[in-house]
C-alpha cells in the first residue's frame, strides 16, 4: 500500500502509517514535492508531474490523506488526475470550524464538495470522511501541544487495520460487496460488549454497513455472548432495510474491538 499525505495534517497521519513496513509513505506539501504557492487557486494550477517523486511502480492500492482547510488542498484534483489509473481511496479530515478563518472555511467547503462529486462519479474508488470534532468527542479533549495527536492516531490505526482485514481471512462471517454507488463513507469504532458506537464523522442517510470485528484469542474462546451481540447489531440494520454484514478476525493482542464502515451515496452537508 502507498499512502500519500497532502499538507501538514495529511503528512502527519502518513508518517504514523509509515511505521508499518507494508506501507510506503509519501508526503506532499508546499516546498516538498510541490512548489510553494500563495493561494488555494495557485496550488491547483501549479502541480508538476509527480511520477519521479511518487515512484508508484505497479502498486494499485493508494490512499491519499488530507484536510481541506489548508491552501495546499487546492492541489488535490491535479494530484488525483495523475493517479486515475489506480485504485485511490481518499481520507478527508474535516476540520473543526471553530479554528478556521473565513478563507479556510471557503477552501474546506470547496474541496469537501468536489471530492464528494468525484466519489459519486467514480473518479476515485471511495471517499472516507473523518471529523476532528467528532473524533475528539470520544477520544477526549487534548492539550494544546498535542491537539491533533489522538485524531491522527485514530485515523492511522483505522486505515492500517482495514488493510490488515482486507488481506486476512476472517474466522467467521462474510462481508457483502457494497453497491457501486456507495462511495461516500465513514467509520465507527466500539467495544464488542457495548451498544455505543463512536462515529468518526456525523454521516447522514446510511444505506449500508459492514462490521469488522477484531477479537482477542481469549474472547474468541470464552466470550459466549459475542455472536449474540453481533447478530443483534446486524439484524437491527436489516430491520431498517439497510444492507449489513460482518466479519470476525482474531488478533494477537488482549483487546477486542470493532470498526463499522458506513456507506452512502448521498451528498453530505457541511459540519458545524
Secondary structure, DSSP 8 states (H G I E B T S, - for coil): -EEEEEHHHHHHHHHHHTTSTT-EEEEEEETBEE---SSHHHHHH-----HHHH--TT--EEEEEEESSSGGGGGHHHHHHTTTTSEEEEEEEE--GGG--HHHHHHHHHHHHHHHHHHHTTSSSEEEEEEHHHHHHHH----GGGTTHHHHHHHHHHHHHHHHHHTS--SEE------TT--EEEEEEE-TT-S--EESS---S--EEEEEEEE-HHHHHH-TTHHHHHHHHHHHHHHTT-EEEEEEEE-SSS--EEEEEEEE-S------
